[in-house]
Amino acid sequence: MQDHDDDDLSLGVMFTEPPRPPTPDPTLSTYSRGPGKADVTIRLVGSHSLWGHHLWNAAIAFASYIDTHDELVRDKFVLELGAGGGLPGIVAAQNSATKVVLTDYPDTALVENLAYNVKQNTCEEQENRVTTQGYLWGRSIDNLVASLPENREPWRGFDLIILSDLIFNHSQHEALLNSCELCLTPRPGICNDTVSLPDPPPCVLVFYTHHRPHLAHRDLEFFTMARQRGWNCEEVYTKKFPPMFPNDPGDIDVRSTVHGWKLTRASFEPTNAYMCLETDLPGTV
């Protein structure tokens, strides 16, 4: 067989695929912490199906709230679920959190980008107190609590759990609450009334925007479900920002507003989610 271009009998010429568009380059967004504090520059993946390529208004609001209420994180153990670029968790580390665990969907690009942002925005001592890892909501928390010191027994958990712009994912409300119930340090209750717990009490902070105003009621079902499971839910923050997507349909005031809620438990009672800790749930990545 002759080695000539015009003798090539492959079908590639007949059935060519259109060239795929190149993956967009990563982008940078900067959060200004105010006088006397270093800005935080967050690198965002160029494009991602899980929306990790945006720095959401809720994350900016969250970071500002932590800077203003640093008692929530100072000397505390902090977990962020669905962290994206990791801004709130990084600001928690900058405000002297004892330990910060940043998690997102176990996708290499997302988790590596989280680690990059931590390294770029923290000093060595702060960086050593931050762990990044992949985690699927509602699954085993073994890898998460493994980052905590053993002297937090009998209930190893986090003092603050950060949920930033996650509740628009309506199908995952139950999984998110399962993870929070497994991971939050319990207040004194049926386990051991003598356990010394932090002040302020352990809580989950949920910041969000109604990006689809016609589905706002579905977003709020997260809090309805939480109350049914024994959580106290209180709105603690409301502020308007420039809309993320100005040309989207729906009331622009609704789409511009960030809401923040605090979830606490009056006392700890084992839930089905907690019991799953001892079962054969799939491990995290």
C-alpha positions in Angstrom: 0.0 0.0 0.0 1.4 3.3 -1.0 1.8 6.0 1.6 0.1 8.9 -0.2 -2.5 11.3 1.0 -4.8 10.6 -1.9 -4.7 6.9 -1.2 -6.0 7.3 2.3 -9.2 5.2 2.6 -10.1 6.3 6.2 -13.6 7.6 6.8 -12.4 10.5 8.8 -12.8 12.9 5.9 -16.4 11.8 5.3 -17.5 11.9 8.9 -15.7 14.8 10.5 -16.8 16.3 13.8 -17.0 20.0 14.2 -14.1 21.3 16.3 -14.9 21.7 19.9 -14.7 25.2 21.3 -11.7 25.6 23.6 -12.4 25.6 27.4 -12.5 29.2 28.6 -9.6 30.3 30.6 -10.0 30.7 34.4 -11.1 34.1 35.6 -10.2 36.1 38.7 -12.6 37.9 41.1 -11.5 40.1 44.0 -13.2 40.5 47.3 -12.2 43.6 49.2 -12.2 43.1 52.9 -11.9 46.7 53.8 -9.2 48.9 55.6 -6.3 47.1 57.1 -7.2 43.7 55.6 -5.8 42.1 52.5 -8.0 41.5 49.5 -8.9 38.0 48.5 -8.5 37.1 44.9 -10.5 34.0 43.9 -9.6 32.1 40.7 -12.7 30.5 39.1 -12.7 27.6 36.7 -13.3 28.8 33.2 -16.6 26.8 32.8 -18.3 24.1 34.8 -21.7 22.4 34.7 -22.0 22.8 38.5 -21.7 26.6 38.2 -18.3 26.7 39.9 -17.2 29.4 37.4 -19.1 32.2 39.1 -18.3 34.1 42.3 -21.8 34.3 43.5 -23.2 37.3 45.4 -24.0 35.0 48.3 -20.4 34.2 48.7 -19.4 37.8 48.8 -22.2 38.5 51.3 -21.0 35.5 53.3 -17.4 36.7 53.4 -18.5 40.1 54.6 -20.7 38.6 57.3 -17.8 36.5 58.6 -15.5 39.5 58.6 -18.1 41.4 60.6 -19.0 38.5 62.9 -15.6 36.9 63.4 -16.7 35.4 66.7 -18.5 32.8 64.5 -15.2 31.4 63.3 -12.4 32.5 65.6 -10.9 29.4 67.3 -13.7 27.4 65.7 -14.0 24.3 63.4 -15.6 25.3 60.1 -16.9 23.2 57.2 -18.0 24.6 53.9 -20.1 22.5 51.6 -20.3 23.2 47.8 -17.5 25.7 48.3 -16.9 26.7 44.6 -14.0 29.2 44.7 -13.9 28.9 48.5 -14.2 32.6 49.4 -16.3 32.3 52.7 -14.1 29.4 54.0 -10.9 31.3 53.1 -12.1 34.4 55.0 -12.9 32.1 57.9 -9.3 30.9 57.9 -8.1 34.5 57.8 -10.2 35.3 60.8 -8.3 32.6 62.9 -10.6 29.6 62.6 -8.8 26.6 64.2 -9.7 24.4 61.3 -11.4 24.9 57.9 -12.5 22.0 55.7 -13.5 23.2 52.2 -15.4 20.7 50.1 -17.1 20.6 46.7 -18.2 17.9 44.3 -15.4 15.4 43.8 -14.3 16.8 40.5 -10.5 17.3 40.0 -10.8 20.7 38.4 -13.0 22.0 41.3 -11.0 20.6 44.2 -7.6 21.5 42.7 -8.9 25.1 42.1 -10.0 25.2 45.7 -6.5 24.3 46.9 -5.0 26.9 44.6 -7.2 29.6 46.1 -6.3 28.6 49.6 -2.6 28.7 48.8 -2.8 32.1 47.1 -4.8 33.8 49.8 -3.4 32.5 53.1 -0.1 32.6 54.9 1.6 29.3 55.7 0.2 29.1 59.2 -3.3 29.7 57.9 -2.9 27.3 55.0 -1.9 24.5 57.3 -5.2 24.9 59.0 -7.2 24.4 55.8 -8.1 21.1 54.2 -9.7 20.8 50.7 -11.5 17.6 49.5 -14.3 16.3 47.4 -17.5 15.3 49.1 -20.9 14.2 47.9 -23.7 15.6 50.1 -25.5 13.1 52.2 -22.7 10.5 52.1 -20.4 9.2 54.8 -18.7 12.0 56.7 -15.7 9.9 57.8 -13.2 11.9 55.6 -14.6 15.2 56.9 -14.3 14.5 60.6 -10.9 12.8 60.1 -9.6 16.4 59.8 -10.8 17.2 63.4 -8.8 16.5 66.5 -9.7 13.3 68.4 -10.2 15.3 71.7 -13.5 16.6 70.3 -15.0 13.2 71.2 -17.5 11.9 72.0 -19.1 13.9 69.2 -16.6 15.1 66.6 -18.2 17.9 64.6 -18.0 21.4 63.3 -19.0 24.6 65.0 -20.0 26.3 61.8 -21.2 24.8 58.5 -21.3 27.2 55.5 -23.9 26.7 52.8 -23.4 29.4 50.2 -26.0 29.5 47.3 -26.8 25.8 47.4 -30.5 25.6 48.1 -31.5 26.4 44.5 -30.7 22.7 44.0 -34.0 21.5 45.2 -33.4 17.8 44.8 -30.5 18.0 47.2 -32.2 19.6 50.2 -32.5 16.4 52.1 -28.9 15.4 51.4 -27.7 18.8 52.6 -29.6 18.5 55.8 -28.4 14.9 56.3 -24.8 16.1 56.0 -25.4 19.1 58.4 -27.0 16.8 61.0 -24.0 14.5 60.8 -21.4 17.2 60.9 -22.6 19.9 63.3 -21.3 19.7 66.9 -24.3 19.0 69.0 -25.5 21.2 71.8 -25.9 19.4 75.2 -28.7 17.0 75.1 -29.3 13.3 75.4 -25.6 12.5 74.9 -23.7 14.3 77.6 -24.9 17.4 79.3 -21.5 18.1 80.8 -19.7 18.5 77.4 -18.3 22.0 77.1 -19.5 23.5 73.8 -18.6 26.8 72.1 -20.3 30.1 72.4 -22.0 31.1 70.2 -23.6 27.8 69.8 -22.9 25.6 66.7 -24.9 26.6 63.7 -25.4 26.3 60.0 -25.4 29.5 58.0 -27.3 29.4 54.7 -26.9 32.4 52.3 -28.7 32.4 49.0 -30.5 34.4 46.3 -33.7 33.4 44.6 -32.2 33.2 41.1 -35.5 32.0 39.6 -38.2 34.1 41.4 -41.0 31.8 40.1 -39.3 29.0 42.1 -38.6 31.0 45.3 -41.2 28.8 47.2 -39.1 25.7 46.2 -36.0 27.3 47.6 -37.8 28.0 50.9 -38.8 24.4 51.2 -35.3 23.8 52.5 -36.2 25.7 55.7 -39.6 24.0 56.0 -37.9 20.6 55.8 -35.3 21.8 58.4 -38.0 22.9 60.9 -39.7 19.5 60.5 -36.4 17.9 61.4 -36.0 19.9 64.6 -33.9 22.9 63.4 -34.5 26.4 64.6 -34.4 28.7 61.5 -33.9 32.5 61.7 -33.2 35.0 59.0 -30.2 37.1 60.0 -29.2 39.0 56.8 -30.7 40.7 53.8 -28.9 42.9 51.3 -29.3 43.9 47.7 -26.4 43.4 45.2 -26.1 44.0 41.4 -28.0 41.0 39.8 -25.8 38.1 38.7 -27.6 37.7 35.4 -29.3 41.1 34.5 -31.1 39.8 31.5 -32.7 36.8 33.2 -36.5 36.7 33.6 -38.2 37.5 36.9 -38.3 40.4 39.3 -34.9 42.0 39.3 -35.2 43.0 43.0 -35.8 39.4 44.0 -32.8 38.2 41.9 -30.6 40.9 43.4 -31.2 40.2 47.0 -29.1 37.9 49.2 -30.7 36.4 52.2 -28.9 34.8 55.1 -30.4 32.3 57.6 -29.0 30.8 60.8 -30.0 27.2 61.7 -29.4 25.9 65.2 -30.6 22.9 67.1 -32.0 23.3 70.6 -30.6 19.9 71.7 -29.1 16.9 69.9 -31.3 14.0 69.1 -30.2 11.2 66.9 -31.7 11.3 63.4 -31.9 8.7 60.7 -29.0 10.6 59.1 -26.8 10.2 62.1 -27.6 6.5 62.4 -26.3 6.2 58.8 -22.8 7.1 60.1 -22.4 3.5 61.2 -23.8 2.0 58.0 -22.2 1.1 54.7 -22.7 4.5 53.0 -20.4 5.0 50.1 -17.2 6.8 51.1 -16.1 10.2 49.9 -13.5 10.8 47.2 
